[in-house]
Amino acid sequence: MTIEATRETEESVETTKAALPLVAVVGQPNVGKSTLFNRLIGQRRSIVGDEPGITRDRIYGEVEWTGERFAIVDTGGIIPDDDAVIPANIFKQAGFAIDDAQTIVWVVDARLGLTPLDEELAKLLRATGKRVLVAANKSEAARVEAEAGEFYRFGFEEVFPVSAEQGIGLGELLDALIAGFKSEISNLRSEISDSSKERELRLAIIGRPNVGKSSLLNRLLGEERVIVSPVAGTTRDSVDTLLTTPEQKFRLIDTAGIRRKGKTGAMAEKLSVVMAMKSLARADVAIVIIDAEEGPTALDAHIAGYAHDAGCSIIIACNKWDAVKNKETSTAAEFERKVREKMKFLEWAPLVMISALSGQRVENLLPLAVHANVARNRRIPTSQLNAFFEAAVSQPRGGSAPAPVKGGLSKLHVQYMTQVGVRPPTFVLFTSGGKAGLHFSYLRYLQNRLREEFDFFATPLRIIEKHKKRRNK
């Protein structure tokens, strides 16, 4: 048997690539790329063995999963800085595959953990700007599977503990691949149908009945209108409104007024909450309206909580400010203090005193919504996040910082953090030692520092703790 693997004809390769989405399988030598490739295509096409560097050329195949198909290409083990002839050619061939592919599956060895070569490959893959799924191979043991999460450190959102040899975890990997292709096809169709239009900012206006939601909607449309048109929403009894300004296109989402418990039947109360939640699930930014004459209520806080739980960026609008009497003794600062006291979980949300009836300060809302939408889509480069981590979290002499935990009996060490999502910005914080469970005050400290450093204006930040137990020696 020759070491050189056979390659399909150029004609068949081009036909495959043109007809189906293409996935490139890449990684350093001897991490199990060819084993994964063979497992996915269901036949032994790539030669596998313990000797690194067996696969040198590109080898193509086809995968079918849940009725969907995609093309896949196996590549040789990449060693970026090796100038020898064969490794250099392997690197060149892998580069061709990466250029052609829509998605990359980066295979790493979960048993080895992070290696310097992985660091180099991560830089190369990030530079492509393409979707990268990390397959942490050889995760047969539960301990190894738990430690596979450390590969989130490279800044890629999707990490899957798998065993190509035993077929463990491949279903989740394939589900993610297929879902990504469907999303890409859907986005492409949307771009083709309306390529000249930028993405809409979906803006929900929520609050109790009679706080001025309709008045604010009418005021926004009357003063800022360029193009306005009714568009059917996702619920049968709601109608969205498109508002286009020179700076941004908005989809204003109609919401049902959430009623006070005890004032209406239980079914009506439940229905108002369900309808509002459906609206918030579609929204990027929510304007939470409070009646300034009545002052903030517990129900206002509940409604704002729904928007927060949905991951919306939030602007608090205190309506009917022009009708508030005795402003000499009831200042804006005092009113804001009352709102903050009721909604302590929204200390980061901007608050604006408005009058939908007179138009007072209503013009400030749309620019604030645009600013918030930019912030919720912000992704921090790994290099900047690492610098932030060193300055705000790590100890000056290096190593990880001790952090307070729930109960206060033991100390955790924060090892590193990485951003794994946007809308809203989501971070994974890796800890070790002690028991899992960072104290809420420490998480709030990190959120505040992230807001200060990266201008996460008016948007919630989610921090997920992934705990790694110390190994027993």
N, C-alpha and C positions, 0 to 999 in steps of 0.2 A: 504494500500500500504506500503510495507516495504521500509525502507531507503536503505538497502543493494541492490545494483544494480546487476542484473544477469550478468554472464560472459559466453562467448561462450566456447565451448569445446576446450580443448587443441589441438585436432586434426585439427579442423577448423581454429583455430588461426594460427597454424604452416603452414597450407596450404596457407592461405591468405598472410602471411609474405613472404613465399618463392616465390610466384608467382608475387607479385606486390611490387613496392616501398612503404615503410612504413613512415607515418608522425605521429609524437607524438605531441599531444596537451597538453601543460603544462602551469602552472601558479599558483599563490597563490589562496587561497580560494575565491570564490564568485566574480570572475572577468568575468564569462560567458563562461567558457570552454565548459561545456556540451551543452549550447545553441548553441554555434558555431558548435560543433560536430554534433548535431541533424540537424542543418540547412544545413551543408555540405553533410551529407549522405541522407537527404531528408526524414527522418523518426524520430519518437520520441523513441530513444533507451536509451539514458541517461536521468535519472530523473533530473529535474531542479526545483529550488525553491529558495526562499530568504535565507534559512538557509545554512550557509557555511558548507562544508564537506559532502554533500550528496553523491557525487561519491567517492568511496573508492578504488575500484578495477580497473583494466584495462578493458576497453570496446572497442571492435573492430568493425569497419564498413568498407564500401567501397564507394569511391567517383568516379563519372565519370564526366569529364569536357572536352568539345571539342573533344570527341572521345578518350580521354586518361583516364586511370583508375589508382587509387592508393589506398592503404589501409591506414586507419587512426585509431589511438587509443586514446581514451579519458582517462585522468588520474585524480586522486584526487588532491585537492589543496595541494600544497607543502609548508610545514613549516619546513625549514631545521633544526632549533635548538630546536624543540619541542620533548621532550623525552617521552611524553605520548604514550601509546601503539598504539592507532588508528592512530594518526598523523605519528608516526614512521613507521607503516606498509604502510601507504599511500605513504610516501617518498620512501620506499623501492620498492613498486610496480611502482611508477613513474620512478625510476631509471632503472628498467628492461625495461620499454618502451623506455626510452631515449637510452639505450644501443642498442636496436634492430633497432631503427629508422635510416633512412638515413637523414631525415630532421626534424627539430623541429619547431612547431608553438608555440611561446610564447605569451600567451594572457595576456594583462595588462589592467587595468582600466583607460581609458583616462580621466575620470571625476576626479579621485583621483590624477592623475599625478604621479610623481616619489615618491616611498615610500622606507623606509629602507629595507623592505623585498624584493622589486624588486632589490635593489643593491646586496643582497645576492644571489638571483636567477641568476642575470646576471653573477656573478663570476662562479657559478656552470655550467651554459650553455657555457660560453666561454671556460671553461676547457675541454669540450667534443671535441672541435675542429670541430664540425659539423655545417652545414648550419642552421642558425636560422633566421626565419622570425618573426617579431614582429607584432602581431595583436593588435592595440590600440583600444580595444572594447568600446562600449557605446559612439561612436563619432557621435551621431545623430545631435547635434547642430553644426553649422558652427564654432562657437567659440572653441568648444572642438576639432573639427577636426583640426583646425589650430594649436592648442597647442599640438596635438599628436606628432609633430615633436621633442619635447623635449626628446623622448625616443631614439633618435639617440645618445644621450649622452652615452649610454651603449656600443657603438662601433659596433653595428650590422648594416649592410648596408641597409637592407630592412625593412622599417617600413610602415605599412598600417593602416590608420584610417578606422575602420569598425564598423558596428552595427550588431551583430549577431541576435538581436531581429528583426530588420527590413530588414536585408539582404543587407544593404548598404556597398559598397566597397568590397564585397566578390569576385566579378568577377576579380578585379585586383589581389587580393590575390591568387586566383586559377590560374590565368594566370602565375603568377610568380612561383608557385609551379610546374606547368606542364613544363614551360620553363627550370626550374632547373633540372627536371628529364631527359628531353631530352638532356641537356648539359652533365649530369652525364653519361648517356648511351653512348653518342658520345665519351666522354673522355675515358670511359672504353674500348670501341671498339678500340680506337686509341692505348691505352696502351697495349691491348692484341695483336694487330697486330704488335706492335713494342716496346715491353716492355723494351728491353735492351737499347733503345736510349733515350737520354735526350731531352727535348723540344728544338726545333730549335730556334735560334735567327734570326729573320727576319730583314735583313739589306738592306735598300733601298739606292741607290746611285742616287742623283738627282742634277739637275742643268741645265743651259742653254745649247744649242747645242754647241759642240766644246770646252767645258771646260775641257774635259778629262775623262768623265765618263767611256767610254769603256777602255781607257788606264789604269785607276785605277782598274777596274774589272779584266783585264788581269794580271796586276801586282800582285793583291791579290791572284789570282789563281795560278800564276806561282811560287810565293815564298812560299806560305803557304800551298800548296796543299797536302792533304793526300788522300782524296777521292773527286772527282769532277764528277757531273753528271747533265745533263740537265733535268729539271722537268717542265712539263706544268704548267703555271700559271693560274690565274683566268681569264685573258683576252686572247682572241684567238691569238693575235699577239705578245705575250710576252712569254719569256722562263726564268724561274728561274734557278739558278745554286746552287747546294748543295756543300758546302765546309766544310769538316770535319777536324778539327785540334785536337791535343791531349786534348785541354782544352774545346772545344765547337764545336757544329755543327751549321753552319750558312746557312741560305737560302738567297742568294744574289738576290735581286729583281730588275729586269730590269725596267727602267722607260723611258718614252718618254721625249726627250728634250723639254723643254717649250720655245716656240719661242717668239721673241720680237714682240710686237704689231706693225703693219704697215709694217712688213717685209714679211708677207705671208697673204693669204686669211683669212677671219674671221673664216670660218669653220675649217681650219687647226689649227688656234690658239686655238679655243675652244676645239678641239679634243686633242691637246697636254696637255691642262690643265686637261681635264677629265681623260685621261690615267694616268697622274701623280697622281691625287687624288686617283684613284683606287689602285694604287701601294702603296701609303702612308697609305691607310686605312688598309692594311695588315701588315704594318711594325711595328717593335718594335723601331728600331733606324734608323735614317736617317743621311747619310753623305751628307751635302750640299757642293757642290764643287763650288769654286769661282776661276776665272782666275786671277792669281796674276799679270800677265802682264797688263791686262786691269784695274784691281782694282775692288772694289765692285760697283755694279750698283743697280739701283732701282729694276730691274727685279730680281736680286739675292735676294733682300729683300722680294719681293713678293713670290718667290719660297720657301724661308725659312719660310715665313708665312703660306704657305700651310701645311708644315710639322708640324709646331707648332699647327695649328688648328686641325690637325689630331691626336694630342696627342702623337706624336713621341718624343722620346729622340733625341737630335740633337748634331752632331759633325760638326764643320765647317772646311773644308779642303781647304786651299788656294793652288791650284795646279800651276805648272810651276814656282815654286819659284826659281829653278835653272836658269831660263831664265831672271829673274829680274835684270836689270842693275843698276849700281850705288848704290849698297847695302850700301855703306858708308853713303850716304845721305838719302837713302830710307830704313830705318831699319825695322826689323820685328815689333818692338814696334809701330812705326809710322803707318805701314800698319794695324796692329791690331786696332789702334785707329780709323782709317777710317772705318774699318768693323763694329766696335761697334757703331760708329756714325750712320751708315746706318741701323743697326739692333739692335736698343736699346732694343727691346723686347727679345733679346737673350743674355743678359749680362751674363747669367749663362752657356752658351754653350762653351765648350772648343774649342780652335782654334789651328790648326796644319798647319805649312808650309811644303808642300810636293812637290815631283816631281814624278808623276806616271811614267814618262819616265825613270828616273835614279833610282827610288826606294827610294829616299831620304825621310826618316821618315815615309814611308808608313807602316812600321812594327808597328808603334805606334797606328794605327787606330783600329785594331781588339781588342787589350786589352782595349782601351777606350770604345769600343762598349759593351764589356762584363761588364765593370764597370757600364756603364749607364743602361744596362739591369737589373742588380742586383738592382740598385737604384729604377727603375721604378716599380719593383715588391715588394718593401719594404712596409711592413705594421707595423705601430708603435703600440705596445701594449698600451692599454688604460691607464694603470698606468703610463707609460713613457710620454704619451701625456698630461695627467693631470699634471704631474710634470713640463713639459715644459710650459703649460698654466699658471700655478701659477707663474713661474719665469719670463716669457716673456710678459704676457698679464695682469694678475690680479694685482690689487693694493696690496702693501705689507700688509696692514691691513685687507685684505680680501675683498670680494665683487667683483664686476665686474669693469673693467677698462673703463673709457670714451674713445671714439674713434672718430676721425674726420669723418665727413660725407660730402656728396656732397652738395655744397653750403655753408657749414660751419656755418649754423644758429643754429643747435641743436646738442646735443651730444647723441650718442648711447652708450649703455653699452654692452660690450662683455661678455656674461655669461659663455660660455664654447665652446669647439670645439671637434670634433670627426672625425676620418678617416672613410670614407664610401666606398672607392674604391682604386684600384691600376691600373697601366698601362693606364694612368698616375695616380700618387697618388692624391686622391681627398679628400678634407676635407669639413665638414659643420661647419660653424661658426654661433652660435646662438646669436642674439642680442635682446635688448629690449630698450624701451624708444625712444623718438624722432621719426624720420621717417627712414624707411629702406634706405640703400644706403651708404655703407662705402666708404670713399675716396680711390682712387687707391693707394695713397702713403702709407696708412695704410695696405692695402692688400699686397703691395710690401714688406713692413717691415716684415709682418708675413712670407711671402714666403722666404725672405732672412734668417730669424731666423730659420725657419724649415730646410733650406738647411745646415746651419752651424751646427745645433744640430744633424741632422740625416743623413747627407751625401746623400742628394738627388742629386747626381751628374748628370749633363747634361740632366736632365729631367724636363719637365714643371710640375708645381704644380697648381692644380685647387682648388680654395676656393669658396664655395657656401655660400651665406648669407641666413639664415632663420630668419626672423624677427618676434618677438612676441610682440604684442602691450600690453601696460599696461592695466590692468583691471580698469574700473571706479568704485570707491567705493561709 
